[in-house]
Amino acid sequence: MGIDDKINNASEQAAGKVKEGAGRATGDERLESEGHKDQASANLKQAGEKIKDVFRS
């Protein structure tokens, strides 16, 4: 755990933004919603990593 997890979370968030944008551009509400879900998941994981960092210090 550490930098690898942070990188994976950031890439998951970026992928979610791409999905959301593609869904919005094509009018695909399901794809846009999936992008929102991916971003929320990545944000929760990032928050967990920040909490771990606080307790490691």
Backbone as a chain_set.jsonl record, in Angstrom:
{"seq": "MGIDDKINNASEQAAGKVKEGAGRATGDERLESEGHKDQASANLKQAGEKIKDVFRS", "coords": {"N": [[0.844, -1.172, 0.0], [0.395, 2.259, -0.592], [2.163, 4.435, -2.569], [1.579, 3.157, -4.985], [-1.123, 2.459, -4.691], [-2.232, 4.998, -4.517], [-1.694, 5.997, -7.059], [-3.188, 4.215, -8.62], [-5.759, 4.872, -7.705], [-5.961, 7.509, -8.579], [-5.854, 7.119, -11.341], [-8.176, 5.661, -11.687], [-10.058, 7.578, -10.999], [-9.618, 9.436, -13.049], [-10.356, 7.903, -15.259], [-13.039, 7.648, -14.7], [-13.876, 10.286, -15.044], [-13.492, 10.543, -17.777], [-15.337, 8.668, -18.75], [-17.699, 9.838, -17.792], [-17.692, 12.255, -19.233], [-17.807, 11.27, -21.868], [-20.258, 9.995, -21.8], [-21.936, 12.174, -21.34], [-21.484, 13.641, -23.663], [-22.469, 11.955, -25.646], [-25.025, 11.578, -24.843], [-25.621, 9.396, -23.325], [-26.939, 8.325, -20.581], [-26.483, 6.231, -18.813], [-23.756, 5.602, -19.076], [-22.661, 8.022, -18.273], [-23.517, 8.066, -15.618], [-22.159, 5.84, -14.67], [-19.581, 6.794, -14.824], [-19.666, 8.784, -12.834], [-19.996, 7.117, -10.627], [-17.582, 5.659, -10.639], [-15.769, 7.733, -10.112], [-16.591, 8.51, -7.544], [-16.022, 6.197, -6.115], [-13.234, 6.092, -6.367], [-12.591, 8.438, -5.006], [-13.355, 7.778, -2.386], [-11.549, 5.735, -1.857], [-9.168, 7.184, -1.983], [-9.508, 8.843, 0.21], [-9.372, 6.951, 2.227], [-6.688, 6.201, 1.959], [-5.46, 8.589, 2.734], [-6.189, 8.688, 5.43], [-4.84, 6.449, 6.375], [-2.231, 7.382, 6.008], [-2.117, 9.401, 7.917], [-2.161, 7.969, 10.311], [0.192, 6.569, 10.105], [2.155, 8.407, 10.474]], "CA": [[0.0, 0.0, 0.0], [1.181, 3.474, -0.64], [2.156, 5.216, -3.81], [0.89, 2.388, -6.029], [-2.563, 2.605, -4.483], [-2.594, 6.378, -4.847], [-1.672, 6.113, -8.519], [-4.353, 3.48, -9.119], [-6.948, 5.656, -7.395], [-5.978, 8.67, -9.473], [-6.197, 6.672, -12.69], [-9.594, 5.294, -11.661], [-10.811, 8.828, -11.016], [-9.492, 10.001, -14.394], [-11.182, 7.083, -16.147], [-14.425, 8.019, -14.41], [-14.136, 11.583, -15.682], [-13.596, 10.297, -19.218], [-16.633, 8.01, -18.962], [-18.743, 10.833, -17.576], [-17.668, 13.169, -20.38], [-18.282, 10.554, -23.052], [-21.693, 9.798, -21.617], [-22.598, 13.469, -21.508], [-21.363, 14.039, -25.069], [-23.302, 11.097, -26.492], [-26.379, 11.496, -24.301], [-25.764, 8.094, -22.69], [-27.051, 8.586, -19.149], [-25.912, 5.106, -18.08], [-22.309, 5.775, -19.095], [-22.377, 9.191, -17.438], [-23.72, 7.623, -14.241], [-21.055, 4.93, -14.363], [-18.424, 7.662, -14.598], [-19.841, 9.369, -11.504], [-19.774, 6.046, -9.654], [-16.146, 5.385, -10.616], [-15.11, 8.847, -9.441], [-16.919, 8.435, -6.119], [-15.271, 5.073, -5.574], [-11.831, 6.516, -6.278], [-12.483, 9.441, -3.938], [-13.402, 7.07, -1.108], [-10.269, 5.033, -1.69], [-8.153, 8.192, -1.693], [-9.724, 9.262, 1.591], [-8.83, 5.877, 3.053], [-5.23, 6.306, 1.918], [-5.068, 9.746, 3.551], [-6.343, 8.295, 6.828], [-3.705, 5.565, 6.674], [-1.037, 8.205, 6.094], [-2.158, 10.128, 9.19], [-1.819, 7.065, 11.39], [1.578, 6.131, 9.931], [3.056, 9.494, 10.892]], "C": [[0.888, 1.234, 0.0], [1.033, 4.155, -1.972], [1.44, 4.482, -4.932], [-0.62, 2.533, -5.917], [-3.036, 4.004, -4.86], [-2.644, 6.593, -6.355], [-2.878, 5.405, -9.122], [-5.646, 4.249, -8.871], [-7.074, 6.866, -8.318], [-6.36, 8.262, -10.892], [-7.665, 6.245, -12.767], [-10.474, 6.541, -11.711], [-10.773, 9.46, -12.41], [-10.351, 9.224, -15.394], [-12.656, 7.401, -15.942], [-14.802, 9.34, -15.057], [-14.304, 11.419, -17.186], [-14.943, 9.661, -19.539], [-17.771, 9.011, -18.824], [-18.836, 11.781, -18.763], [-18.189, 12.515, -21.645], [-19.788, 10.333, -22.973], [-22.474, 11.076, -21.838], [-22.606, 13.874, -22.977], [-22.283, 13.228, -25.975], [-24.739, 10.992, -26.004], [-26.663, 10.153, -23.638], [-25.752, 8.288, -21.173], [-26.418, 7.467, -18.321], [-24.385, 5.238, -17.983], [-21.897, 6.955, -18.212], [-22.494, 8.823, -15.954], [-22.587, 6.705, -13.786], [-19.78, 5.728, -14.076], [-18.474, 8.319, -13.23], [-19.517, 8.332, -10.427], [-18.287, 5.745, -9.526], [-15.382, 6.488, -9.878], [-15.361, 8.809, -7.937], [-16.133, 7.322, -5.443], [-13.798, 5.449, -5.387], [-11.641, 7.533, -5.16], [-12.513, 8.786, -2.565], [-12.091, 6.347, -0.834], [-9.158, 6.013, -1.343], [-8.282, 8.691, -0.253], [-9.169, 8.212, 2.547], [-7.312, 5.92, 3.096], [-4.74, 7.472, 2.775], [-5.165, 9.424, 5.036], [-5.196, 7.378, 7.25], [-2.429, 6.374, 6.862], [-0.978, 8.951, 7.428], [-1.71, 9.218, 10.32], [-0.394, 6.517, 11.277], [2.553, 7.158, 10.463], [3.3, 9.505, 12.373]], "O": [[1.996, 1.224, 0.536], [-0.074, 4.416, -2.443], [0.765, 5.109, -5.748], [-1.313, 2.708, -6.919], [-4.104, 4.173, -5.449], [-3.526, 7.285, -6.865], [-3.519, 5.932, -10.032], [-6.528, 4.274, -9.729], [-8.166, 7.198, -8.777], [-7.102, 8.974, -11.568], [-8.319, 6.444, -13.791], [-11.506, 6.557, -12.383], [-11.788, 9.963, -12.892], [-10.993, 9.814, -16.263], [-13.431, 7.422, -16.898], [-15.915, 9.497, -15.559], [-15.15, 12.069, -17.799], [-15.614, 10.065, -20.489], [-18.694, 9.031, -19.639], [-19.93, 12.077, -19.243], [-18.929, 13.133, -22.41], [-20.498, 10.471, -23.969], [-23.544, 11.066, -22.447], [-23.605, 14.387, -23.481], [-22.814, 13.75, -26.955], [-25.58, 10.389, -26.671], [-27.823, 9.809, -23.413], [-24.69, 8.402, -20.56], [-25.877, 7.724, -17.246], [-23.804, 5.009, -16.922], [-20.901, 6.883, -17.492], [-21.663, 9.226, -15.14], [-22.121, 6.793, -12.65], [-19.0, 5.372, -13.192], [-17.459, 8.407, -12.54], [-18.847, 8.637, -9.44], [-17.784, 5.591, -8.413], [-14.46, 6.207, -9.112], [-14.448, 9.049, -7.146], [-15.639, 7.489, -4.328], [-13.201, 5.147, -4.354], [-10.64, 7.491, -4.445], [-11.772, 9.196, -1.671], [-11.591, 6.351, 0.291], [-8.303, 5.717, -0.508], [-7.279, 8.931, 0.419], [-8.562, 8.552, 3.563], [-6.712, 5.702, 4.149], [-3.724, 7.357, 3.461], [-4.313, 9.846, 5.818], [-4.65, 7.515, 8.345], [-1.638, 6.095, 7.763], [0.1, 9.112, 8.001], [-0.959, 9.645, 11.198], [0.162, 6.047, 12.27], [3.665, 6.812, 10.862], [4.035, 10.358, 12.872]]}, "num_chains": 1, "name": "protein.A"}
